[in-house]
Amino acid sequence: MKYLQFIIITLLIAGAQVHAQDLSKYDKGVFVKGKDSISYRVLLPENFDENQKYPLLIFLHGSGERGTDNEKQLDHGGKLFLEAAVRSKFPAIVIFPQCPPEDRWTAVERVPGQTGKNSFAFKKGSKPTVAMQALIGMTNSFLKKSYVDRKQVYVGGLSMGGMGTYDLLRRRPKTFAAAFAICGGDNIGNVKKYRHVPLWIFHGGKDDVVSPELSKEIADHLKIIGKEVKFTLYAEDNHNSWDSAFAEPQLLPWLFSHRK
């Protein structure tokens, strides 16, 4: 029995070490310019060659991964880009910035609902939050690097990060070749700002944190004005529809197929 327990403990420790080792492939960085600063993790392609050009993907985490540890933002999505097949088929520079604890990617307020559920009040044409301003600065700094292919720049995010994806798109619509947003939302008045960016929207049909109607409204509005948008509703998913979205076999092929 003791031997069996020893084997189990050894395997658990080994598994934890492999997990830590994998995520350690994301190098730690901090962007600082004037009053703007933001921490991030960046994964470079295997056999990275600074004389080549690579796609750039920025991924925005949700509210639960905010912090100052420069680690939690990898909790959702970090493993996806470490998969051998993904790294082989889609060699890209992948960045996970981390939003500070008391900030948000976009200016949005939770509004208590009569049913006990929260709704969200998004602002039209709002000024960028402190985190968004720093994120824009970080993005601009990477775009200046010679090894970044400026025709293949992408953004995606989940929950608060899905909301941040829309926010970043409307502020820099000419920067991105395509984008995806998972269980996010936006003020419909902002949608026209990013109408030219190919977009894939995901949401869970049973989401009781961020209503799927928010994603549906954006998709419907884009379709009305005749723009490219994909909308996938996972009928049985709650808020964690990112698990289904990350497992979507066409997500990355679709995303990286777009060039400006």
HELIX and SHEET records of a PDB file:
HELIX    1   1 LYS A    2  LEU A   23  1                                  22    
HELIX    2   2 SER A   63  GLU A   65  5                                   3    
HELIX    3   3 LYS A   72  LEU A   74  5                                   3    
HELIX    4   4 LEU A   80  LEU A   82  5                                   3    
HELIX    5   5 ALA A   84  LYS A   89  1                                   6    
HELIX    6   6 VAL A  130  LEU A  143  1                                  14    
HELIX    7   7 MET A  160  ARG A  171  1                                  12    
HELIX    8   8 ILE A  188  TYR A  194  5                                   7    
HELIX    9   9 PRO A  212  ILE A  224  1                                  13    
HELIX   10  10 TRP A  242  PHE A  246  1                                   5    
HELIX   11  11 LEU A  251  PHE A  256  1                                   6    
SHEET    1   A 8 ASP A  27  LYS A  33  0                                        
SHEET    2   A 8 ASP A  36  LEU A  43 -1                                        
SHEET    3   A 8 ILE A  93  GLN A  98 -1                                        
SHEET    4   A 8 TYR A  54  LEU A  60  1                                        
SHEET    5   A 8 VAL A 148  LEU A 158  1                                        
SHEET    6   A 8 ALA A 178  ILE A 182  1                                        
SHEET    7   A 8 LEU A 199  GLY A 204  1                                        
SHEET    8   A 8 VAL A 229  TYR A 234  1                                        
SHEET    1   B 2 VAL A 108  PRO A 112  0                                        
SHEET    2   B 2 ASN A 118  PHE A 122 -1                                        
END                                                                             
